[in-house]
Amino acid sequence: MDFMTTANRTAAGRRVVLASILAGVLLTSTASGAGLCVRWTAGAEPLVPGQTQVTNAAGQAISFTRWDTILSGIAFHKPGGGWITQSNWVAVFEAGSGPAAVSLVGLPTETYDRVRFDIGLSPALNHRDAAQWPPEHPLNPARSGLHWGWAGSWVFAAIEGHWTDATHRAQGFSFHLATDAHRMTVEQSVAFTAGDGSDLEVTFDAARFLGGPASSVLGEDSATTHSREGDPLAARLAASLVEATRVEVVRRPAATGIAAADTTSFIGSGTARTARPYRLEIPATFPRPTLPLDNPLTEEGVALGRRLFFEPMLSKGNRQSCATCHDPAKAFTDGAAVSVGVEGRSGTRSSMPLLNLAWKTSFFWDGRARTLREQVLQPIINPDEMGETLDSVVAKLASASGDAGYPEAFRRAFGSPEITTERLARALEQFLLVQVSGDSKFDRALRGEVALSTVEARGFELFRTEFDPTRGLRGADCFHCHGGSLFQSQRFGNNGLSTAFTDRGRAGVTGRASDEGLFAVPSLRNVARTAPYMHDGRFQTLEEAVAHYCTGVKPSPTLDPNLAKHPDGGLRLDADDQQALVAFLRTLTELP
């Protein structure tokens, strides 16, 4: 089935080659400039995702789990007339992700009386090839999670959460404001002087957006929108969001300065200065990854990391290697519901696949590690996994001397034969960063090299289509959590496995009740090779996993809103559609 345009095939046919180099980072203080900060409130109180509630005119209690927004096209009006614009200015803000502030780089030091900006993007930016944005750009899809993937445009505001109906049943809402027709413009009066220590503060007020006497009543036909053409709900919500946005001038706290970037090379000295850069090849449809500047990929570093990954000396008694639980033939999983460690003890979670990690921002099912470098050491010292000490590992590796020994391999990678825990982690990090999967039957179909079967193409259509029967849409809604070319998300989700949680998931790390039962969203690439499924390996087959989303979704207070908005039990796709969805998922398997 021909489902991609010629232009898309051309773009998909290119491949990008990145050579990892250590580049300096130039940071400048903005103490004499101006900044824009964003906050979220419920009236006068801060909005805490998953906790704060607002009540609308119908008495419905509404809480928010997500409020992500793109702002662009800022312009400042001078009292004497004329606008100062920054057309290339774009920022993405996420509620609950920490300080939300950006510098207004290049804004002239003048006084202004009005400000204007868009919630959304101009058509030129909205439809640009998202894979071309550099890693540090806010529109890089791996950073924002707001790109619609195969639809080729952006969600301007993703606002999700829960509401309670008249029977006190918790349901979900999912408002995705997007498309060129729903770009929102905010223009307000200010008395703002750039350079005098003031910043602009944009506030999104949830009480004004969904609460209060004029608010909409949530129901089956008003709890979801994907901004399709002619959707009146999207237009009403877009107008409400503009009304719920206010701009104020705030004084900036005393400047503390910006620490200088650490550009120290960890390659070392001597012969390591000639270490060969590793050429990382990535598919052109993938966003550009953010690679660690302080651990540049080299041929020697990756080779050392590969050797260490398969080295049993990293475990107690030299009985297991990393590959024991992360077999490359099984997409770096082990085929077991839960992994078994060197002492014969079973863990509580399934082994995660280790592919396309260069695009991940947290690791483990509960996200407790922020970097790969941190992650790779934890299984070594975990008593239920490899059960060894880092000091012992270093000593064992150092004892393997000679031309083929580890000291020589560390010298080639890092410039001296010294073996340290830090270098061990860096080598493993390099090896894992280059494990890229992006050449499946699906990818070849994008490039026009093969064709999906009728059943597979139907599965892809279901995968990227919403479940919204009131608007005539009965898709599988998969793309909300597994969107884009990576088929993954940086977020954590509760996918309805249980009504109560013996494994707290993300809440075990954050301590927040709103994170109970939330786990990392893995990529679906190579999913046919990673059975069994879910964090506890409860489903043995893809068919069982798909059936769960059709009839087995269980309600709980933290159930993902994109599932909670569906009927009890799930999507209720018929047998043919479930079969088609499984057929499509199998096309995501990497081909030789």
Secondary structure, DSSP 8 states (H G I E B T S, - for coil): ---S-HHHHHHHH-EEEEE-----------TTS-EEEEEEEETTEE--TTT-EEEBTT--EEEEEEEEEEEEEEEEE-TTS-EEEEEEEEEEEETTSS--EEE-TT--S-EEEEEEEEES--HHHHTS-GGGS-TTSTT-HHHH--B-GGG-SBEEEEEEEEEE-TT--EEEEEEEEESGGG-EEEEEEEEEETTTTEEEEEEEEHHHHH-BTT-----TTSSEE---TT-HHHHHHHHHHHHTEEEEEEE--------------SS-SGGGGG--B-EEEEETTS------TTS--BHHHHHHHHHHHT-GGGSGGG---HHHHSBGGGTTB-SSSS-B-TTS-B-SS-----SSGGG-SSBSTT--BSSHHHHTTHHHH-TTTT---HHHHHHHHHHS-STTSHHHHHHHHHSSS---HHHHHHHHHHHHHT-----BHHHHHHTTSS---HHHHHHHHHHTS-EEGGGTEE---GGGTS-TTTT--SSEE--SS-SS-SS-BTHHHH--GGGTTBEE----TTGGGS-SBTTTT-B-SHHHHHHIIIIIB---TT--HHHHTS-TBS----HHHHHHHHHHHHTTSB--
